[in-house]
Amino acid sequence: MGWFKARHSLDNEQGFVQGAGRIIFGDIGVDEPDWPEDLSDLIVLDAGGTQYDAQAGWNEAGFTKTGININRNNAEEDFDVDQVRGSILRRPTNWEMSIGTQLAEATLDSFALAWELPDPADVTPAGAPTQLLETHVGLSAPTTYTERKIAVLFQFDSGIIRAWIFRRCIRAAQESGMTLQKTGEQVSLPTRWNALADSDQEIDTQFGEIFEQIPA
């Protein structure tokens, strides 16, 4: 007698995802990295001391907490007519995608990334060299968002790598704070980026692309 509940063989374990991911980002502007042709344009794939390091132009977001979530949603228009007791057609009117996580490292670089702040700058105190050097970052109120390319990378137990890559991302409007306390959860910085459609691209890849290696 056969088994009714499962009629599929497990011939591709990449269909089941479990484990931590990794975020890298590239600035859009003077040092903007080209859109990757393959995964080797994102990270070093050759075996050696620098294997899996981010390629030039891409930066590490660092350690995260609570995972990395990639969301997709859409709005739609409903069509109905007097003669039918139900919708006869639905069409999408807007698509949304976002990437969210909590940055586990409360460094000044992390604050700049999560809170839309200027880049940290090293400062020499007036009393140097008797005083330690300092790094300053402004608590700004910018009127525009910084656009970035963002890639979320994941490696399966088999070694196969998958990447979700987004062309244009900006900080999402959300509260992000930290609490200094004697006990409790470690400090982490909630952050989320909204992906924007790039109208210069074909409609199939306006948000970005997913790359995945094929098992040998």
Secondary structure in CASP SS format (residue, H / E / C, confidence):
PFRMAT SS
TARGET T0000
AUTHOR 0000-0000-0000
METHOD secondary structure of the structure
MODEL  1
M C 1.00
G C 1.00
W C 1.00
F C 1.00
K C 1.00
A C 1.00
R C 1.00
H C 1.00
S C 1.00
L C 1.00
D C 1.00
N C 1.00
E H 1.00
Q H 1.00
G H 1.00
F C 1.00
V C 1.00
Q C 1.00
G C 1.00
A C 1.00
G C 1.00
R E 1.00
I E 1.00
I E 1.00
F E 1.00
G E 1.00
D E 1.00
I C 1.00
G C 1.00
V C 1.00
D C 1.00
E C 1.00
P C 1.00
D C 1.00
W C 1.00
P C 1.00
E C 1.00
D C 1.00
L H 1.00
S H 1.00
D H 1.00
L C 1.00
I E 1.00
V C 1.00
L C 1.00
D C 1.00
A C 1.00
G C 1.00
G C 1.00
T C 1.00
Q C 1.00
Y C 1.00
D C 1.00
A E 1.00
Q C 1.00
A C 1.00
G C 1.00
W E 1.00
N E 1.00
E E 1.00
A C 1.00
G C 1.00
F C 1.00
T E 1.00
K E 1.00
T E 1.00
G E 1.00
I E 1.00
N E 1.00
I E 1.00
N E 1.00
R E 1.00
N E 1.00
N E 1.00
A E 1.00
E E 1.00
E E 1.00
D E 1.00
F E 1.00
D C 1.00
V C 1.00
D C 1.00
Q C 1.00
V C 1.00
R C 1.00
G C 1.00
S C 1.00
I C 1.00
L E 1.00
R E 1.00
R E 1.00
P E 1.00
T E 1.00
N E 1.00
W E 1.00
E E 1.00
M E 1.00
S E 1.00
I E 1.00
G E 1.00
T E 1.00
Q E 1.00
L E 1.00
A C 1.00
E C 1.00
A C 1.00
T C 1.00
L H 1.00
D H 1.00
S H 1.00
F H 1.00
A H 1.00
L H 1.00
A H 1.00
W C 1.00
E C 1.00
L C 1.00
P C 1.00
D C 1.00
P C 1.00
A E 1.00
D E 1.00
V E 1.00
T C 1.00
P C 1.00
A C 1.00
G C 1.00
A C 1.00
P C 1.00
T C 1.00
Q C 1.00
L C 1.00
L C 1.00
E E 1.00
T E 1.00
H E 1.00
V C 1.00
G C 1.00
L C 1.00
S C 1.00
A C 1.00
P C 1.00
T C 1.00
T C 1.00
Y C 1.00
T C 1.00
E C 1.00
R E 1.00
K E 1.00
I E 1.00
A E 1.00
V E 1.00
L E 1.00
F E 1.00
Q E 1.00
F C 1.00
D C 1.00
S C 1.00
G C 1.00
I C 1.00
I E 1.00
R E 1.00
A E 1.00
W E 1.00
I E 1.00
F E 1.00
R E 1.00
R E 1.00
C E 1.00
I E 1.00
R E 1.00
A C 1.00
A C 1.00
Q C 1.00
E C 1.00
S C 1.00
G C 1.00
M C 1.00
T C 1.00
L C 1.00
Q C 1.00
K C 1.00
T C 1.00
G C 1.00
E C 1.00
Q C 1.00
V C 1.00
S C 1.00
L E 1.00
P E 1.00
T E 1.00
R E 1.00
W E 1.00
N E 1.00
A E 1.00
L E 1.00
A C 1.00
D C 1.00
S C 1.00
D C 1.00
Q C 1.00
E C 1.00
I H 1.00
D H 1.00
T H 1.00
Q C 1.00
F C 1.00
G E 1.00
E E 1.00
I E 1.00
F E 1.00
E E 1.00
Q C 1.00
I C 1.00
P C 1.00
A C 1.00
END
